[in-house]
Every structure is written in C-alpha cells, then in structure tokens.
Amino acid sequence: MKLIVNTQLLRRAAARVILFITENTTDRGVDKNGKPFKPYSVKPFFMPSGAYINATTKSQRAKLEASNSVHFKSSKGGKRYVIIEGGYANFKAARFPQHGGKVNLHYSGTMMGSLAVIGEDANSITIGFTTKEAAERAYYHIVSGAGKSKVKRDFLGITKDQLEEVTQLLKSGISLDPREVIKNITTG
C-alpha cells in the first residue's frame, strides 16, 4: 500500500522538531529526555590569556578578577595563560549572567543556529547541522564528551510528549493513494 505524505506538513513537523530541540537546550537546559544537563565543571581550568581576553568583555573580566577568580601565569616557554577558579561554571556565569548559571550549551549560538533541514525527499526530512564546525561541536557534546572530563549532554532529540505532538501533526497529513485502494478492491 502506498501512502501519500503532505510535504508541507512534513516541513512544518521538521520545523517543530528543530524548535523543540532549541527550546529544550537553550531555554530549558534539558536533554532529549527532558532531564537537566549535568552542571558545568567548577574545577579550576586554564586557557591562553589571549583567548580569555577575546572571549570576554572588559566588564566581564573585571567581575571575574574582582572575585579573585582569575590568576595570570606564564609557562616556562613564556606563553601567558589564565587560571579560572570556579571552573567553566564561573567563567560562563560571568560571560552570560543572563543565563543564571543554567547549562544550555550556548556559547556563540552557532551550533544551535545551524540546526536545520539538511535533506528532503518525498517521504522524509533530515535534520542536521549546516556547518562542519557545528556538527563537530554537537559530536563532542553527544558522542565523545566535551571538556577535560568528557561530559556528554545528548540534546539532539525530543521528549516523548513532544514526539506525540509531532506524531499527531503528521497523522493529519498522511493518506492512502486512492489508486492503491481501488487496485486492492478490484484485485482483492
């Protein structure tokens, strides 16, 4: 039996899935099962001082430095780096105070911003990342683990309730090919 799928409805369902993934990750801070992400590390970490300067504003640096959370050091080779006490959690809270410390996998916005429809045929749509860099970043979060501790945060999916909503949307746009119905009746 051949099914007819309304492609416009399929595109709407794909857009809904992308919206769910983005909202779950950046707004709610939850994974594909609706569970909160593992907190960011509070272990001290170091980064090159140039990266620290480039990744923060003057006021963000002032906040971190006023709390004695930042220590500049030089390596034996003369390269300067910074140690951030309170770990990535502290760094992220200073850089994005509006996030309230929530783990949301947002740093530049490019990873979630590149989540889109990347393939389409008559009966299916593929959702993925439009840039190699975003796909690699997602791979680190989902498969290999991000950071020194290799923490996995699987965000690429939707909850059961969200899946049910998308399923109901799609059900309204699927029908049988009338030629197949007639063929089955006459050859039946």
The 8 nearest C-alpha neighbors of each residue, nearest first, counted from 0:
[[1, 179, 2, 175, 176, 180, 183, 178],
 [0, 2, 176, 175, 179, 3, 174, 178],
 [3, 1, 175, 176, 174, 4, 0, 173],
 [2, 4, 174, 173, 175, 176, 5, 1],
 [3, 5, 173, 6, 172, 122, 2, 174],
 [4, 6, 172, 8, 7, 9, 173, 3],
 [7, 5, 9, 8, 4, 10, 121, 122],
 [8, 6, 10, 9, 5, 11, 12, 172],
 [7, 9, 11, 6, 10, 5, 12, 172],
 [8, 10, 6, 12, 7, 11, 13, 5],
 [9, 11, 13, 7, 8, 12, 6, 14],
 [12, 10, 8, 14, 13, 9, 15, 7],
 [11, 13, 15, 9, 10, 14, 165, 8],
 [14, 12, 10, 16, 15, 11, 9, 17],
 [13, 15, 11, 17, 12, 16, 18, 10],
 [14, 16, 12, 18, 13, 17, 19, 11],
 [15, 17, 19, 13, 18, 14, 20, 12],
 [18, 16, 14, 20, 15, 19, 21, 13],
 [17, 19, 15, 21, 16, 20, 22, 14],
 [20, 18, 16, 22, 17, 21, 23, 15],
 [21, 19, 23, 17, 18, 22, 24, 157],
 [20, 22, 18, 24, 19, 23, 25, 17],
 [23, 21, 26, 19, 24, 25, 20, 18],
 [24, 22, 27, 20, 29, 21, 19, 26],
 [25, 23, 28, 21, 103, 22, 29, 27],
 [24, 26, 103, 22, 28, 21, 27, 23],
 [27, 25, 22, 28, 23, 24, 103, 21],
 [26, 28, 23, 29, 24, 25, 22, 103],
 [29, 27, 103, 24, 102, 25, 35, 26],
 [30, 28, 35, 34, 33, 23, 36, 24],
 [29, 31, 154, 33, 32, 34, 153, 36],
 [30, 32, 156, 157, 154, 158, 33, 155],
 [31, 33, 158, 30, 34, 157, 159, 29],
 [32, 34, 29, 30, 31, 158, 35, 23],
 [33, 35, 29, 30, 32, 36, 31, 28],
 [36, 34, 29, 28, 30, 37, 33, 27],
 [37, 35, 29, 28, 152, 30, 38, 102],
 [36, 38, 35, 39, 152, 102, 150, 151],
 [39, 37, 102, 36, 40, 88, 101, 35],
 [38, 40, 88, 87, 102, 41, 37, 86],
 [39, 41, 42, 87, 86, 88, 38, 85],
 [40, 42, 86, 85, 88, 87, 43, 39],
 [41, 43, 86, 40, 85, 44, 84, 87],
 [44, 42, 86, 84, 83, 85, 41, 82],
 [45, 43, 83, 86, 82, 42, 46, 84],
 [46, 44, 82, 81, 83, 80, 47, 43],
 [45, 47, 81, 80, 48, 51, 82, 50],
 [48, 46, 80, 50, 49, 81, 79, 51],
 [47, 49, 80, 51, 81, 50, 79, 52],
 [50, 48, 52, 51, 47, 53, 80, 79],
 [51, 49, 53, 47, 48, 52, 54, 46],
 [50, 52, 48, 54, 49, 53, 55, 47],
 [51, 53, 49, 50, 54, 55, 48, 56],
 [54, 52, 50, 51, 55, 49, 56, 48],
 [55, 53, 51, 52, 50, 56, 94, 49],
 [56, 54, 52, 53, 59, 60, 94, 51],
 [55, 57, 59, 58, 60, 54, 52, 53],
 [56, 58, 60, 59, 61, 55, 52, 62],
 [59, 57, 61, 60, 56, 62, 55, 63],
 [60, 58, 56, 62, 61, 57, 93, 55],
 [59, 61, 63, 57, 62, 58, 64, 56],
 [62, 60, 58, 64, 59, 63, 65, 57],
 [61, 63, 59, 65, 60, 64, 58, 66],
 [64, 62, 60, 66, 68, 61, 65, 69],
 [63, 65, 61, 67, 69, 66, 62, 68],
 [66, 64, 62, 67, 63, 61, 68, 60],
 [65, 67, 68, 64, 63, 62, 69, 61],
 [68, 66, 64, 65, 69, 63, 70, 84],
 [69, 67, 84, 66, 63, 83, 64, 70],
 [70, 68, 83, 64, 67, 82, 63, 84],
 [69, 71, 82, 81, 72, 83, 68, 67],
 [72, 70, 81, 80, 82, 69, 79, 73],
 [73, 71, 80, 79, 81, 70, 74, 82],
 [74, 72, 79, 78, 77, 80, 75, 71],
 [73, 75, 77, 76, 78, 79, 72, 80],
 [74, 76, 77, 73, 78, 79, 72, 80],
 [75, 77, 74, 78, 73, 79, 80, 72],
 [78, 76, 74, 75, 73, 79, 72, 80],
 [79, 77, 74, 73, 76, 80, 75, 47],
 [80, 78, 73, 48, 72, 47, 74, 77],
 [81, 79, 47, 48, 72, 46, 71, 73],
 [80, 82, 71, 48, 45, 70, 46, 72],
 [83, 81, 45, 70, 44, 69, 84, 71],
 [84, 82, 69, 43, 44, 68, 86, 45],
 [85, 83, 43, 68, 86, 69, 82, 44],
 [86, 84, 41, 89, 43, 42, 83, 88],
 [87, 85, 41, 43, 42, 88, 84, 44],
 [86, 88, 90, 89, 40, 91, 39, 41],
 [89, 87, 39, 91, 86, 90, 41, 40],
 [88, 90, 85, 92, 87, 91, 86, 93],
 [91, 89, 87, 93, 92, 88, 94, 86],
 [90, 92, 94, 88, 93, 89, 95, 87],
 [93, 91, 96, 89, 95, 100, 90, 94],
 [94, 92, 90, 91, 59, 96, 95, 89],
 [93, 95, 91, 92, 59, 90, 96, 55],
 [94, 96, 92, 97, 93, 98, 91, 99],
 [95, 97, 92, 98, 99, 93, 94, 100],
 [96, 98, 95, 99, 92, 100, 94, 93],
 [99, 97, 96, 100, 101, 95, 92, 103],
 [100, 98, 97, 101, 96, 92, 95, 102],
 [99, 101, 92, 98, 102, 88, 96, 91],
 [102, 100, 99, 98, 103, 28, 38, 27],
 [101, 103, 28, 104, 38, 36, 100, 39],
 [102, 104, 25, 28, 24, 105, 101, 26],
 [105, 103, 102, 106, 25, 24, 28, 140],
 [106, 104, 103, 108, 107, 25, 111, 102],
 [105, 107, 108, 104, 109, 91, 95, 103],
 [106, 108, 109, 105, 110, 111, 112, 104],
 [109, 107, 105, 110, 106, 112, 111, 113],
 [108, 110, 112, 107, 111, 113, 133, 106],
 [109, 111, 133, 112, 113, 108, 114, 136],
 [112, 110, 114, 113, 109, 108, 21, 133],
 [113, 111, 109, 110, 114, 108, 115, 21],
 [112, 114, 129, 128, 111, 110, 115, 109],
 [115, 113, 128, 111, 127, 112, 129, 110],
 [116, 114, 126, 127, 113, 117, 128, 129],
 [115, 117, 126, 125, 118, 127, 124, 13],
 [118, 116, 126, 125, 127, 115, 129, 119],
 [119, 117, 125, 124, 116, 126, 120, 123],
 [118, 120, 124, 123, 125, 121, 117, 116],
 [121, 119, 123, 122, 124, 118, 6, 125],
 [120, 122, 123, 6, 119, 4, 124, 3],
 [123, 121, 120, 4, 124, 6, 119, 3],
 [124, 122, 120, 119, 121, 125, 9, 118],
 [123, 125, 119, 118, 120, 126, 116, 13],
 [126, 124, 118, 117, 116, 119, 127, 123],
 [125, 127, 116, 115, 117, 124, 118, 114],
 [128, 126, 114, 115, 117, 116, 125, 129],
 [129, 127, 114, 113, 134, 130, 115, 133],
 [128, 130, 113, 114, 127, 115, 117, 131],
 [131, 129, 133, 132, 128, 134, 113, 110],
 [130, 132, 134, 133, 135, 129, 128, 136],
 [133, 131, 135, 130, 134, 136, 110, 137],
 [132, 134, 110, 136, 130, 135, 131, 137],
 [133, 135, 137, 131, 132, 136, 128, 138],
 [136, 134, 138, 132, 133, 137, 131, 139],
 [137, 135, 133, 139, 138, 134, 132, 140],
 [136, 138, 134, 140, 139, 135, 141, 133],
 [139, 137, 135, 141, 142, 136, 140, 134],
 [140, 138, 144, 143, 145, 136, 137, 141],
 [139, 141, 137, 144, 151, 145, 152, 138],
 [140, 142, 153, 138, 151, 152, 139, 137],
 [143, 141, 138, 139, 144, 140, 151, 153],
 [144, 142, 139, 141, 138, 149, 140, 145],
 [149, 143, 145, 151, 150, 139, 140, 142],
 [146, 144, 149, 139, 150, 140, 151, 143],
 [147, 145, 149, 148, 150, 144, 139, 140],
 [146, 148, 149, 145, 150, 144, 44, 40],
 [147, 149, 146, 150, 145, 144, 40, 151],
 [144, 150, 148, 145, 146, 147, 151, 143],
 [151, 149, 144, 145, 148, 152, 146, 140],
 [152, 150, 144, 140, 141, 153, 149, 145],
 [151, 153, 140, 141, 154, 36, 150, 30],
 [154, 152, 141, 30, 155, 151, 31, 140],
 [153, 155, 30, 31, 156, 152, 24, 20],
 [156, 154, 153, 31, 20, 157, 30, 141],
 [157, 155, 31, 154, 20, 158, 32, 30],
 [156, 158, 31, 161, 20, 162, 19, 32],
 [157, 159, 32, 161, 160, 31, 33, 162],
 [158, 160, 162, 161, 163, 157, 32, 164],
 [161, 159, 163, 162, 158, 164, 157, 165],
 [160, 162, 164, 158, 163, 159, 157, 165],
 [163, 161, 159, 165, 164, 160, 166, 158],
 [162, 164, 166, 160, 161, 165, 167, 159],
 [163, 165, 161, 167, 162, 166, 168, 160],
 [166, 164, 168, 162, 167, 163, 12, 169],
 [167, 165, 163, 169, 168, 164, 162, 170],
 [168, 166, 170, 164, 169, 165, 163, 171],
 [167, 169, 165, 166, 170, 171, 164, 12],
 [168, 170, 166, 171, 172, 167, 165, 8],
 [171, 169, 167, 172, 173, 168, 166, 174],
 [170, 172, 169, 168, 173, 167, 174, 8],
 [173, 171, 5, 169, 170, 4, 8, 174],
 [172, 174, 4, 170, 3, 171, 5, 169],
 [175, 173, 3, 2, 176, 172, 4, 171],
 [176, 174, 2, 3, 177, 1, 173, 180],
 [175, 177, 179, 178, 2, 1, 3, 174],
 [178, 176, 180, 179, 175, 181, 182, 174],
 [179, 177, 181, 176, 180, 182, 175, 183],
 [178, 180, 182, 177, 176, 181, 0, 183],
 [181, 179, 177, 183, 182, 178, 184, 176],
 [182, 180, 184, 178, 183, 179, 185, 177],
 [181, 183, 179, 185, 180, 184, 178, 186],
 [182, 184, 187, 180, 186, 181, 185, 179],
 [183, 185, 187, 181, 182, 186, 180, 179],
 [184, 186, 182, 187, 183, 181, 180, 179],
 [187, 185, 183, 184, 182, 181, 180, 179],
 [186, 184, 183, 185, 182, 181, 180, 179]]
